[in-house]
């Protein structure tokens, strides 16, 4: 943030404008990453691949509730983002293996920090009154 808040890390190198244009927001790589990680299956897929490489069917069996189509779409998107590498082995039938790229591996550290924060602050979030509760009480 500012130089005055020395204990507060900066989220970005440059400060945000007073009014953030939607085009800039949508083009921001941070926004793109959080959209990718915020979908239903990407985070879990990255964590599983962080432990070791998996074949498609292994991942499909380890992630309860994901359809083959959604897992395929998730893996393709993570591959397009440069976080997952798909390797086809020349066997009969062909064997396909998915593993994290170096960028995907590098993402695991910051993701672990966010996960630790979420666990540590879970009680705060579940005990804090919701804004809707405050509005309902005010209207009584």
N, C-alpha and C positions, 0 to 999 in steps of 0.2 A: 504494500500500500504506500503510504508516504514515508519519508525519511524520519518523521517524528515518531512513528509507531514502529520502533526497532524490533519489537518482539512479534510483530505480525508479518508473516511472509507475504510477498506479492503474488497474486494469482496470475497476473500478466505483466509483461514488461512495460506496457504503456497504459495510462489510465483510460477508462472508458469515457466516451463523450457524454455530455449531459443527456442527450437523447440518442439512443443507439439505433442506427438504421437497420431495418430488418435484413437487408442484403448482407451487411457486414456480419450480423449475428449468425445468419445461416451459413456464411462462408468461413466462419471461424473454425479452426481445427479442434478447438476445445469443445465447441458445441457438437461437432460431428462425432467426436469420441464419446461424449456423454449420451448422445442419441444411440450410438451403437451399443454401449454398455447397458443402457437402460432398456433394451428390448428384452423379451422374456427369457431367451436362452443363451445369449452371448456370454454373460458373466460366468455362468455355470460351466459352459463349454471351455472357456479359457482356463478356469481353475482345474478342470479335469485334465486338460492337455498340459497344464503346467507341471503335473506330477509325472507324466510320461506320454509318449505317442500312443495313439489309439487308432484302430481300424473303425470304419463307420459303424458297423454292427455293435462293436464294443461300446461306443459312445451312445448309440441308440438304446442299448439295454441298460446303461448306467443312468440315463436321464429319464426318469419316469414322467410320462405324460407328453413327451415331445413326439410329434409325428415324423415320419421319414422325410416328408416334404419340408417341414419347418427346420429340421436339423440340416438338411441339404442347403436350404436358403441361408441359414445361420453360418454354416461353414464356408459357403461361397462368399458371403459378405465379409467374414473375418479374413478370408484369403485375399479378397480385393483390397482390404484395408492394410494388408501387409503384416497381419498378426499371426496368421496360420499358414503353414506350408502343407500342400497336398502332394504326396509322393505315390506314384503308381509303380508297383513292383511287377516285373514281367513274369508272372506265374500263370498257371492255368487252373482255375479262372484268375483273372487279374486281381491283385490285392492292392487296395488303396489305404494309405496310412496318413493320418493327420498329426501334425506336431506344431508346436509354437515356433515362430521365427525368432531371431534375436530381439526384434522389436517387441514381440509378444512376451518373451521372457522378461524383458526390461520393464514391461507394464505390470508384472506381478508384484513387484515391491510397492509401488504406489497404491495398487489395489488392496494390498494387505494392510497398508496404513489406513485407508478409508474403511476397510472392514473392521479393523480394531477400533476406530473411532465410533463406528455404528454400534458395536457391541457395548463399548463403554458408556455411550450416551443413550442407549435404548430406553432405559428407565426414565430419563428426562423427557423423551419424546412421548412416551406412553402415559406419563402422569401430568403433562402440561395440558391446560384446558385448551380446547379447540376454539378457533375464532367464532365458529358457528354457535358454540355453547355460550360464549360471551354475548353474542347478538340476541340469542333467545332469552337470556336472563335480563337483558336491558329492555326487551319489549314487554316484559311481564309487569 
